[in-house]
């Protein structure tokens, strides 16, 4: 019998090396050269026919892969009207905007659809400029995208330095410190303040209770626009609809993405108050994109929002997240306490911080060997991040916990003795 899988792996790696990225091809080969070819629910299938458990995906797959309701809506739209002329009015965009605004914090009424999270950040920066806010304040460890404007507020030199000069008049402050925000606001002209409710790529950093509320009050006092980047934290990921809900905060602009796709078609959005959005509301040509708000993406977003409501995704994420946090913490601190610094998170955004970066890297690879996909954190390489679907069942949990224990045991045998010698 002929097995085609090795050819698929080789062809994918060769094509990537020749036409996409040599570095990406090398990374793919380093993790075994696996090629993903299909997905459904909580599982991904590789070219060898092996299933992998989805516990990563950078926060996209809160509904898992290929949710039937989202796929059906997209398929119906595909066969009826996949792209719009952008001249006539088109109903799918209005329907998706209505659904999103209904779930957003009260006061966020206008929706500006885009194709990616970074584009949502760009839209927020431009909206701020229409309101006279040209100064930008963001937090160290935050991640808001890698396009030029978004990169300017992503405070990490490894990503910024090759592309300088970026936008001017940008200040970065410590995350979780409202006094740092106040000092920044009182020493210059009105600004845009952009923060994540929980820093995801920063290593799942949860701010002190009351932080967002204090920042909201400060922005109001000093005439600043508050942007909450909920691209990864929103739509149930934290066990509530939005991170803003935890303190009943309404930002001037909220960024939404990842889960809004339903795991099927990329889509993101900036959702704003009428006052903040006034200029773009008056002039529909002030900030546009040919493919933003395409009917296919709108069908996916509208269906995803409906599924999240019907299946009570935030509540499920809260319950499942509690189980995951408790069990993962117990497992890791039981098996390799010398190597793990902390397990932390909220809902289904969970971070495992190791004592060293190479421990985290090895843990990702060991889990992958056991068929579990997780992610590292772009701004915190010692932190392994889990962002699983809210649909994990008992079999999925058993798989994850067994893989975690086995992977932790490998790390213990590989590193614990050496770690103890250094500590002594």
Secondary structure, DSSP 8 states (H G I E B T S, - for coil): ----HHHHHHHHHHHHHHHT-HHHHHHHHHTT---EEEEEBTEEEETTS-EEEE--GGG--TT-BS-HHHHHHHHHHHHHHSS--SSS--HHHHHHHHHHHHHS-TT--EEEEESSHHHHHHHHHHHHHHTT--EEEEEBT----SSHHHHHTSB-HHHHGGG-S--SSEEEE-TT-HHHHHHHHHTSS-EEEEE-SEETTTTSEE--TTHHHHHHHHHHHHT-EEEEE-TTTTTTTTSSS-GGGGGT---SEEEE-GGGGTTTS--EEEEE-HHHHHHHHH-TTSS--SSTT-HHHHHHHHHHHHHHHHTTHHHHHHHHHHHHHHHHHHHHHHH-TTTEEEEEEETTEEEEEESSHHHHHHHHHHHHHTTEE-EEETTEEEEEEE---TT--HHHHHHHHHHHHHHHHHHIIIIIHHHHHHH-
